[in-house]
């Protein structure tokens, strides 16, 4: 179920195809002399597009915690690549002499490169180590979570981050399997849960399981909360944040934050009843890829782009 004979090392040109590039550029409303941040550099597609719209005095800083992304660094004096998690946004921008920015782009989720390299363990298509770390300097892997968590904790992870309806059964199947031998590969995890996968929906449920483990291993939702909070603090008046999400958990956080300035989506008001919100959504609904883009880039099919602008009154 998890095996494939496809090559596991993509060519550099296919590291990652950026999603909704023109929509992101329009959303950022780039000033040629502005300071911009791409917090999910990956293959550098979005960053290269941003640089094309910057003048000689403009500046772009990019973040990526995956050391593999460093091979795609752009040779441009206006560009800096920071090999760190975007949860450390403010600290590393300060280190680079940046106290405010004019725009930020985040293309969340997993890059094509990470999916396509078997030893990273992100895909059910290949057998490989059950890793799922975006930053391989981190100690905890998905194998650690699967083999050391209680059934209750596993069920919590699968429910909260995978939104799986049969999380309890899956968790107990994992615990039962590992009592015989440790689960260390993607194929072994697939085997452990196989009998609890609904017929004709096996791949979908496996993707949800792997998503849940990936979010837990990388602390993705907490990192997103921290990044958005910091981005709002350093964004100049009129500056914009563009975020592409790929599942409802991410999208809900972004939607609530853009709407209310918090992750619960509850708008607070001052004494006079005026909303206390630092951002203004630019579009009422999320932007989705065109039919042409989804046909040529299958991994864009679940993408949603939300854009918000910093209100001048909050400066």
C-alpha positions as a printed NumPy array, in Angstrom:
array([[  0.   ,   0.   ,   0.   ],
       [  2.866,   2.376,   0.731],
       [  5.308,   1.164,  -1.897],
       [  6.153,   2.641,  -5.271],
       [  8.927,   2.12 ,  -7.765],
       [  9.08 ,   5.776,  -8.835],
       [ 12.469,   7.505,  -8.449],
       [ 12.713,   9.117,  -5.009],
       [ 15.04 ,  11.983,  -5.918],
       [ 13.43 ,  14.645,  -8.097],
       [ 15.428,  16.823, -10.436],
       [ 16.311,  20.261,  -9.061],
       [ 13.916,  21.925, -11.496],
       [ 10.998,  20.031,  -9.943],
       [ 11.861,  20.837,  -6.318],
       [  8.533,  22.631,  -5.905],
       [  6.107,  24.398,  -8.211],
       [  4.839,  27.589,  -6.557],
       [  1.082,  28.002,  -6.239],
       [ -0.945,  31.048,  -7.354],
       [  2.112,  33.187,  -8.076],
       [  0.309,  35.991,  -9.905],
       [ -2.443,  36.083,  -7.264],
       [  0.174,  36.381,  -4.507],
       [  2.022,  39.176,  -6.292],
       [ -1.198,  41.095,  -6.778],
       [ -2.166,  40.452,  -3.173],
       [  1.138,  41.728,  -1.803],
       [  0.744,  44.99 ,  -3.765],
       [  4.548,  45.243,  -3.9  ],
       [  6.353,  48.555,  -3.55 ],
       [  9.664,  48.565,  -5.46 ],
       [ 11.513,  49.982,  -2.43 ],
       [  9.746,  47.842,   0.166],
       [ 10.933,  45.114,   2.532],
       [  9.243,  41.747,   2.048],
       [  9.448,  38.322,   3.664],
       [  8.787,  34.888,   2.165],
       [  8.548,  32.637,   5.229],
       [  8.289,  29.405,   3.189],
       [ 11.105,  29.651,   0.637],
       [ 11.171,  26.023,  -0.595],
       [ 12.164,  26.009,  -4.247],
       [ 12.248,  29.797,  -4.347],
       [  9.513,  30.257,  -6.939],
       [  7.566,  32.895,  -5.035],
       [ 10.755,  34.652,  -3.941],
       [ 12.048,  34.945,  -7.499],
       [  8.734,  36.425,  -8.59 ],
       [  8.811,  38.976,  -5.756],
       [ 12.377,  40.002,  -6.609],
       [ 11.293,  40.764, -10.171],
       [  9.007,  43.46 ,  -8.766],
       [ 11.543,  45.031,  -6.408],
       [ 13.829,  47.898,  -7.31 ],
       [ 17.481,  48.273,  -6.368],
       [ 16.552,  49.549,  -2.89 ],
       [ 13.994,  46.822,  -2.224],
       [ 14.764,  43.872,   0.011],
       [ 13.53 ,  40.298,   0.372],
       [ 14.254,  37.988,   3.284],
       [ 13.197,  34.347,   3.169],
       [ 12.861,  31.619,   5.797],
       [ 13.022,  27.846,   5.436],
       [ 13.795,  25.387,   8.217],
       [ 14.595,  22.58 ,   5.75 ],
       [ 18.303,  22.546,   4.929],
       [ 17.511,  21.033,   1.51 ],
       [ 16.   ,  24.386,   0.502],
       [ 19.395,  26.061,   0.854],
       [ 20.436,  24.587,  -2.494],
       [ 17.884,  26.908,  -4.113],
       [ 19.292,  30.125,  -2.608],
       [ 19.119,  33.129,  -4.956],
       [ 22.296,  35.027,  -5.814],
       [ 21.   ,  38.569,  -5.475],
       [ 22.275,  41.359,  -3.184],
       [ 18.68 ,  42.209,  -2.265],
       [ 18.024,  38.679,  -0.997],
       [ 18.784,  36.876,   2.286],
       [ 17.875,  33.245,   3.098],
       [ 17.471,  32.288,   6.759],
       [ 17.6  ,  28.571,   7.633],
       [ 15.151,  28.751,  10.546],
       [ 11.533,  28.058,  11.465],
       [  9.292,  31.043,  10.778],
       [  8.155,  30.958,  14.398],
       [ 11.375,  32.928,  15.051],
       [ 10.394,  35.636,  12.551],
       [ 10.989,  38.751,  14.66 ],
       [ 14.26 ,  37.613,  16.22 ],
       [ 15.967,  36.776,  12.934],
       [ 14.626,  39.822,  11.12 ],
       [ 16.032,  41.936,  13.94 ],
       [ 19.354,  40.13 ,  13.542],
       [ 19.308,  41.197,   9.882],
       [ 18.542,  44.805,  10.818],
       [ 14.838,  44.699,   9.963],
       [ 12.286,  46.129,  12.402],
       [  9.324,  46.504,  10.055],
       [  8.177,  44.935,   6.793],
       [  5.853,  45.922,   3.95 ],
       [  4.561,  42.46 ,   3.179],
       [  4.782,  38.777,   4.018],
       [  3.993,  35.624,   2.066],
       [  3.46 ,  32.149,   3.523],
       [  2.817,  29.07 ,   1.363],
       [  2.09 ,  26.516,   4.068],
       [  2.22 ,  22.75 ,   3.874],
       [  4.736,  20.313,   2.443],
       [  6.891,  21.005,  -0.61 ],
       [  6.896,  18.67 ,  -3.592],
       [ 10.529,  17.877,  -2.8  ],
       [  9.665,  16.703,   0.701],
       [  6.84 ,  14.525,  -0.626],
       [  9.005,  13.019,  -3.348],
       [ 12.087,  12.061,  -1.316],
       [ 11.41 ,   8.666,   0.278],
       [ 13.764,   9.05 ,   3.233],
       [ 11.832,  12.075,   4.488],
       [  8.798,   9.87 ,   5.178],
       [  6.172,  12.416,   4.104],
       [  4.442,  10.301,   1.492],
       [  2.554,   7.013,   1.614],
       [  3.71 ,   6.368,  -1.96 ],
       [  7.19 ,   5.273,  -0.879],
       [  8.592,   3.078,   1.835],
       [ 10.992,   5.036,   3.986],
       [ 11.807,   5.933,   7.587],
       [  8.842,   7.244,   9.574],
       [ 10.424,  10.661,   9.965],
       [  8.21 ,  13.606,   8.902],
       [ 10.564,  16.275,  10.283],
       [ 10.677,  19.468,   8.258],
       [ 13.78 ,  20.478,  10.187],
       [ 16.052,  17.459,  10.495],
       [ 17.942,  19.164,  13.307],
       [ 14.901,  18.454,  15.498],
       [ 15.121,  15.348,  17.652],
       [ 11.547,  14.033,  17.638],
       [ 10.395,  12.012,  14.627],
       [  7.032,  10.517,  13.736],
       [  8.4  ,   7.116,  14.784],
       [  8.971,   8.531,  18.275],
       [  5.377,   9.755,  18.433],
       [  3.94 ,   6.477,  17.127],
       [  6.002,   4.231,  19.398],
       [  6.062,   6.262,  22.621],
       [  2.619,   7.868,  22.865],
       [ -0.24 ,   6.26 ,  24.764],
       [ -3.341,   5.146,  22.9  ],
       [ -5.192,   8.125,  24.362],
       [ -2.538,  10.572,  23.192],
       [ -2.428,   9.033,  19.723],
       [ -6.22 ,   9.284,  19.488],
       [ -6.01 ,  12.947,  20.502],
       [ -3.425,  13.662,  17.783],
       [ -5.384,  11.815,  15.109],
       [ -8.63 ,  13.538,  16.095],
       [ -7.266,  17.048,  16.531],
       [ -4.838,  17.205,  13.612],
       [ -6.224,  14.588,  11.22 ],
       [ -9.933,  15.006,  11.997],
       [-10.267,  11.24 ,  11.681],
       [-13.662,   9.82 ,  12.693],
       [-12.186,   6.491,  13.832],
       [ -9.189,   7.88 ,  15.698],
       [ -9.672,   5.608,  18.718],
       [ -9.65 ,   2.442,  16.62 ],
       [ -6.598,   3.604,  14.674],
       [ -4.73 ,   4.48 ,  17.878],
       [ -5.39 ,   1.095,  19.444],
       [ -4.372,  -0.656,  16.213],
       [ -1.048,   1.202,  16.309],
       [ -0.47 ,   0.306,  19.965],
       [ -1.32 ,  -3.346,  19.297],
       [  1.033,  -3.517,  16.309],
       [  3.957,  -1.894,  18.103],
       [  3.607,  -4.336,  21.014],
       [  4.887,  -6.981,  18.607],
       [  7.581,  -4.847,  16.97 ],
       [  8.404,  -1.144,  16.76 ],
       [  6.892,   0.839,  13.898],
       [  9.807,   2.545,  12.168],
       [  8.826,   2.861,   8.493],
       [  5.952,   4.313,   6.508],
       [  5.026,   0.829,   5.263],
       [  4.866,  -0.558,   8.804],
       [  2.523,   2.222,   9.853],
       [  0.307,   1.525,   6.85 ],
       [  0.231,  -2.168,   7.776],
       [ -0.645,  -1.344,  11.386],
       [ -3.798,   0.571,  10.438],
       [ -4.729,  -1.239,   7.223],
       [ -7.83 ,  -3.058,   8.511],
       [ -9.291,   0.202,   9.837],
       [ -9.131,   2.031,   6.503],
       [-12.541,   2.399,   4.799],
       [-12.765,   0.594,   1.486],
       [-12.113,   2.872,  -1.495],
       [-10.964,   5.621,   0.858],
       [ -7.698,   4.071,   1.996],
       [ -5.442,   6.731,   0.501],
       [ -7.498,   9.594,   1.907],
       [ -7.408,   8.166,   5.439],
       [ -3.683,   7.447,   5.195],
       [ -3.089,  11.045,   4.11 ],
       [ -5.07 ,  12.251,   7.142],
       [ -3.01 ,  10.028,   9.461],
       [  0.273,  11.285,   8.03 ],
       [ -0.981,  14.886,   8.205],
       [ -1.815,  14.493,  11.886],
       [  1.598,  13.039,  12.721],
       [  3.38 ,  15.692,  10.654],
       [  1.586,  18.523,  12.428],
       [  2.435,  17.019,  15.819],
       [  6.099,  16.383,  14.978],
       [  6.673,  19.879,  13.611],
       [  4.382,  21.835,  15.934],
       [  2.919,  23.395,  12.803],
       [ -0.196,  25.072,  14.162],
       [  1.582,  26.693,  17.101],
       [  4.349,  27.889,  14.771],
       [  1.678,  29.392,  12.5  ],
       [  0.067,  31.211,  15.431],
       [  3.41 ,  32.628,  16.518],
       [  4.368,  33.705,  13.005],
       [  1.069,  35.469,  12.297],
       [  1.155,  37.299,  15.623],
       [  4.716,  38.51 ,  15.027],
       [  4.024,  39.405,  11.391],
       [  1.122,  41.612,  12.401],
       [  3.297,  43.394,  14.961],
       [  6.039,  44.311,  12.479],
       [  3.871,  44.936,   9.43 ],
       [  3.842,  48.594,   8.352],
       [  0.559,  50.438,   7.857],
       [ -0.872,  49.419,   4.512],
       [  1.369,  46.351,   4.399],
       [ -0.128,  43.009,   3.458],
       [  0.023,  39.371,   4.561],
       [ -0.726,  36.634,   2.033],
       [ -1.158,  33.073,   3.321],
       [ -1.821,  29.938,   1.271],
       [ -3.29 ,  27.064,   3.285],
       [ -3.976,  23.452,   2.328],
       [ -6.283,  22.115,   5.022],
       [ -9.072,  23.408,   7.241],
       [ -7.009,  23.569,  10.449],
       [ -4.576,  26.083,   8.95 ],
       [ -7.259,  27.979,   7.082],
       [ -9.417,  28.409,  10.182],
       [ -6.545,  29.969,  12.12 ],
       [ -5.696,  32.362,   9.28 ],
       [ -9.326,  33.3  ,   8.671],
       [ -9.956,  34.047,  12.352],
       [ -6.736,  36.022,  12.753],
       [ -7.367,  38.158,   9.697],
       [-10.934,  38.795,  10.829],
       [-10.457,  39.421,  14.537],
       [ -6.749,  39.636,  15.371],
       [ -7.009,  36.46 ,  17.435],
       [ -7.352,  32.765,  16.701],
       [-10.794,  32.339,  18.219],
       [-12.36 ,  34.712,  15.708],
       [-13.986,  36.816,  18.455],
       [-13.932,  40.531,  17.615],
       [-13.206,  42.676,  20.661],
       [-14.526,  46.255,  20.823],
       [-13.478,  49.434,  22.581],
       [-15.638,  51.459,  24.971],
       [-17.464,  53.062,  22.047],
       [-18.178,  49.787,  20.291],
       [-15.511,  50.131,  17.633],
       [-13.876,  46.835,  16.589],
       [-10.308,  46.408,  17.861],
       [ -8.863,  44.572,  14.873],
       [ -5.391,  45.279,  13.442],
       [ -5.999,  43.773,  10.003],
       [ -8.558,  44.149,   7.257],
       [ -9.227,  41.177,   4.97 ],
       [ -8.697,  42.222,   1.343],
       [-11.043,  39.592,  -0.067],
       [-14.265,  38.329,   1.491],
       [-13.61 ,  34.743,   0.415],
       [-10.345,  32.878,  -0.09 ],
       [ -8.846,  32.844,  -3.57 ],
       [ -8.457,  29.388,  -5.118],
       [ -6.317,  28.258,  -8.054],
       [ -7.683,  28.432, -11.57 ],
       [ -8.855,  25.285, -13.297],
       [ -5.826,  25.522, -15.569],
       [ -3.46 ,  25.602, -12.585],
       [ -5.06 ,  22.622, -10.857],
       [ -4.834,  20.665, -14.104],
       [ -1.115,  21.354, -14.491],
       [ -0.233,  21.26 , -10.78 ],
       [ -2.315,  18.653,  -8.957],
       [ -0.915,  19.646,  -5.556],
       [ -2.546,  23.066,  -5.843],
       [ -6.073,  21.651,  -5.831],
       [ -6.709,  22.18 ,  -2.103],
       [ -4.951,  25.564,  -1.841],
       [ -6.699,  28.643,  -0.472],
       [ -5.144,  32.114,  -0.49 ],
       [ -6.21 ,  34.702,   2.076],
       [ -4.953,  38.3  ,   2.047],
       [ -5.136,  40.955,   4.764],
       [ -3.87 ,  44.533,   5.065],
       [ -2.578,  46.29 ,   8.182],
       [ -4.801,  49.157,   9.294],
       [ -3.125,  52.559,   9.633],
       [ -4.923,  53.31 ,  12.91 ],
       [ -2.971,  50.567,  14.674],
       [  0.455,  52.074,  14.043]])
